[in-house]
C-alpha cells in the first residue's frame, strides 16, 4: 500500500501540471502515454515494438491521435485517418506473405484493434481537454468514485460475482454501489465546478461513464487473463503499467465526448 501511495502521488505530480498547461505540451505527453500503453499491449502478444509491424502500428497510432486542430496535416495530403488504417491493413496482410505466416492474419487483427483500442481513449483525452479541463476532471472523479465505491461496497456487502471468469473479485453489489457513489461524487463536483449541464443530464452522463468505465476495466482484465499476464507493465510500481491505470479512461472519455456532442 505504501508503494502504491508513493507512486500515485508521484504520477499525479507529473500528470496534473501538464493537464493544467494543456495545449501542445499536453498533446505530446498524451502521445507518450499512448505509445507506452501500445507497447504494453503489443508485448502481451509478443510483438516487438521495434519490429516492422510494431513500427507501423506506432506510426498509425500517432496519426490516429492527431486532434481535430491538426487534421489539416492529413488534408494537405488528401488523406483521412480511415484511409491510413486501410493502408496499414494492406501492409500487414502483405507482411503475412513475406514472413510466410510467422506474422499471421490473427496478428494483423490484433495490431489494428490494439491501435484503435488505445488510440480512441487517448485521442478523446486530448479532445475532451480541448473542450475544458473541468470535463477531464469530471471523468477522473467519476472513474475514481466508481472504482473506490465498487471496491469498498463489494467488500462490505458483495455476494454475487459480477464476472468471475474475468475478474473473480468483482461483485454485482460492488458494481451497482460504484455507480451510486459516482453519482454522489458527480453531484458534489458540479456544486463546486459547474459544467453548464442540468443535474439530470449530469446524473445520466455519470451512469454511462460509470458503466462504461467498469466495462473498460473488465476488457483489460480479460486481455490480461487471455494472455496470462498479471500486469500490463511495471512502469508504475504498485500499480502495474500505464494500461492498468487508464483502462477505464479508454472507454469513459470517448463516451463523454459522444454524449456531449449529442446534447450540444
C-alpha positions in Angstrom: 0.0 0.0 0.0 2.8 2.4 0.8 4.4 1.8 -2.6 1.0 2.4 -4.3 0.6 5.7 -2.5 4.1 6.9 -3.3 3.7 6.0 -6.9 0.2 7.6 -7.1 1.5 10.9 -5.6 4.4 10.9 -8.0 2.3 10.2 -11.0 -0.2 12.9 -10.0 2.7 15.4 -9.6 3.7 14.8 -13.2 0.3 14.5 -14.8 -1.7 17.3 -13.1 0.6 20.2 -14.0 0.8 19.1 -17.6 -3.0 18.7 -17.6 -3.4 22.3 -16.4 -0.9 23.6 -19.0 -2.8 21.9 -21.8 -2.1 22.7 -25.4 0.8 21.3 -27.4 2.7 20.1 -24.3 -0.3 18.1 -23.1 -0.7 16.6 -26.6 2.9 15.5 -26.6 2.5 14.0 -23.1 -0.6 12.1 -24.2 1.3 10.8 -27.3 3.9 9.4 -24.9 1.4 7.7 -22.6 -0.4 6.2 -25.5 2.8 4.9 -27.0 3.8 3.2 -23.8 0.3 1.7 -23.5 0.5 0.4 -27.0 4.0 -1.1 -26.2 2.5 -2.9 -23.2 -0.4 -4.3 -25.3 1.9 -5.5 -28.1 4.2 -7.1 -25.6 1.2 -9.3 -24.4 1.1 -10.7 -28.0 4.9 -10.9 -28.1 5.1 -8.4 -30.9 8.2 -6.2 -30.6 7.6 -2.5 -31.0 10.9 -2.3 -32.9 9.7 -4.9 -35.5 8.1 -3.9 -38.8 4.6 -4.4 -37.6 5.4 -2.7 -34.3 6.8 0.4 -36.1 3.9 0.6 -38.5 1.5 0.3 -35.5 3.1 3.1 -33.7 3.1 5.3 -36.8 -0.6 4.5 -37.2 -1.3 5.3 -33.6 0.5 8.7 -33.8 -1.6 9.6 -36.9 -4.8 8.4 -35.3 -4.1 10.5 -32.3 -4.0 13.8 -34.3 -6.5 16.1 -32.6 -9.0 18.0 -34.7 -6.9 21.1 -34.9 -4.1 19.2 -36.6 -6.0 17.1 -39.1 -5.2 19.7 -41.7 -1.8 18.0 -42.0 -3.7 14.9 -43.4 -6.0 17.1 -45.5 -2.9 18.6 -47.3 -2.0 15.1 -48.4 -5.7 14.3 -49.4 -5.7 11.5 -46.8 -8.1 10.6 -44.0 -7.4 8.5 -40.9 -9.6 5.8 -42.2 -7.6 5.6 -45.5 -4.4 5.3 -43.5 -5.9 2.5 -41.4 -6.8 0.7 -44.7 -3.3 1.2 -46.0 -1.9 -0.3 -42.7 -4.2 -3.3 -43.1 -2.9 -3.9 -46.6 0.8 -3.6 -45.5 0.2 -6.0 -42.6 -1.6 -8.5 -44.9 1.3 -8.3 -47.3 3.7 -8.8 -44.4 2.0 -12.1 -43.6 3.1 -13.4 -47.0 6.6 -12.0 -46.7 7.1 -13.7 -43.4 5.4 -17.0 -44.6 2.8 -16.6 -41.8 5.2 -16.0 -39.0 3.2 -12.8 -38.7 -0.3 -14.2 -39.1 -3.8 -13.0 -40.1 -4.7 -13.0 -36.3 -1.7 -10.8 -35.6 -3.0 -8.3 -38.3 -6.3 -8.1 -36.5 -4.6 -7.7 -33.1 -2.4 -4.8 -34.2 -5.2 -2.9 -35.9 -7.6 -3.4 -33.0 -4.8 -2.6 -30.5 -4.2 0.7 -32.2 -7.9 1.6 -32.1 -8.3 0.4 -28.5 -5.5 2.6 -27.2 -5.9 5.4 -29.8 -9.6 6.1 -29.2 -9.2 6.7 -25.4 -6.1 8.9 -25.7 -7.5 10.8 -28.7 -10.6 11.8 -26.7 -8.4 12.6 -23.7 -6.9 15.3 -26.0 -10.3 16.3 -27.4 -12.1 16.5 -24.0 -9.2 18.6 -22.7 -9.8 20.9 -25.6 -13.5 21.3 -24.5 -12.4 22.2 -21.0 -10.2 20.9 -18.2 -13.3 20.7 -15.9 -14.6 17.8 -18.1 -11.4 15.9 -17.8 -11.5 16.1 -14.0 -15.2 15.2 -14.1 -14.3 11.9 -15.8 -11.4 11.3 -13.4 -13.6 11.8 -10.4 -16.3 9.6 -11.8 -13.9 6.8 -12.6 -12.2 7.1 -9.2 -15.5 7.2 -7.4 -16.7 4.1 -9.3 -13.5 2.1 -8.6 -13.4 3.1 -4.9 -17.1 2.6 -4.4 -17.2 -0.8 -6.1 -14.2 -1.9 -4.0 -15.5 -0.9 -0.6 -19.1 -1.7 -1.1 -18.2 -5.0 -2.7 -16.0 -5.9 0.3 -18.8 -4.9 2.7 -21.9 -6.5 1.1 -20.8 -8.1 -2.1 -22.1 -11.7 -2.6 -22.9 -12.3 -6.2 -20.0 -12.4 -8.6 -20.1 -10.0 -11.5 -17.9 -11.9 -14.0 -15.8 -14.5 -12.1 -14.2 -15.9 -15.2 -12.6 -12.5 -16.0 -12.3 -10.7 -12.6 -13.2 -13.1 -9.7 -13.2 -10.4 -7.0 -15.8 -8.1 -8.6 -19.4 -8.4 -7.4 -22.7 -7.1 -8.7 -23.4 -5.3 -5.5 -20.0 -3.6 -5.8 -20.7 -2.6 -9.4 -24.0 -1.1 -8.5 -22.5 0.6 -5.5 -19.8 2.1 -7.6 -22.4 3.7 -9.8 -24.3 5.1 -6.8 -21.1 6.6 -5.3 -20.1 8.0 -8.7 -23.5 9.8 -8.9 -23.0 11.2 -5.4 -19.4 12.5 -6.2 -20.7 13.9 -9.6 -23.4 16.0 -7.8 -20.8 17.2 -5.3 -18.4 18.0 -8.1 -20.9 20.2 -10.1 -21.7 22.0 -6.9 -18.2 23.4 -6.9 -17.3 23.2 -10.6 -20.3 24.0 -12.9 -20.4 22.1 -16.2 -23.3 24.1 -17.8 -25.4 20.9 -17.7 -28.6 20.2 -15.8 -28.3 18.0 -12.8 -30.5 15.4 -14.5 -28.1 15.4 -17.5 -25.1 15.1 -15.2 -26.7 12.0 -13.5 -27.4 10.3 -16.8 -23.9 11.0 -18.1 -22.4 9.8 -14.9 -24.3 6.5 -15.1 -23.0 6.0 -18.7 -19.4 6.9 -17.6 -19.5 4.6 -14.6 -20.9 1.7 -16.5 -18.5 2.0 -19.5 -15.6 2.7 -17.1 -16.3 -0.6 -15.5 -16.5 -2.3 -18.9 -13.2 -0.8 -19.8 -11.7 -2.3 -16.6 -13.2 -5.7 -17.4 -11.9 -5.6 -21.0 -8.3 -5.1 -19.9 -8.8 -7.8 -17.3 -10.0 -10.1 -20.0 -6.9 -9.3 -22.1 -4.5 -10.0 -19.3 -6.2 -13.2 -18.4 -6.2 -14.3 -22.1 -2.5 -13.6 -22.5 -1.7 -14.8 -19.0 -0.1 -11.7 -17.6 -0.6 -10.2 -14.2 0.0 -6.6 -15.1 0.4 -4.8 -18.4 3.8 -3.4 -17.3 6.0 -2.4 -14.4 6.3 1.3 -15.1 4.3 2.3 -12.0 5.4 0.2 -9.0 2.4 -1.0 -7.1 0.1 -0.1 -9.9 1.4 -2.0 -12.9 1.6 -0.4 -16.3 0.0 2.6 -18.0 -2.7 0.4 -19.5 -3.6 -0.8 -16.0 -4.2 2.7 -14.8 -6.1 4.1 -17.9 -8.3 1.1 -18.8 -11.4 2.8 -17.5 -10.5 6.1 -19.2 -10.2 4.4 -22.6 -13.9 3.8 -22.5 -15.2 6.7 -20.4 -13.6 9.5 -22.4 -15.0 8.6 -25.8 -18.4 8.1 -24.2 -18.3 11.5 -22.6 -17.3 13.2 -25.9 -20.1 11.5 -27.8 -22.7 12.3 -25.2 -21.6 16.0 -25.1 -21.8 16.1 -28.9 -25.3 14.7 -28.8 -26.6 17.3 -26.3 -24.7 20.3 -27.7 
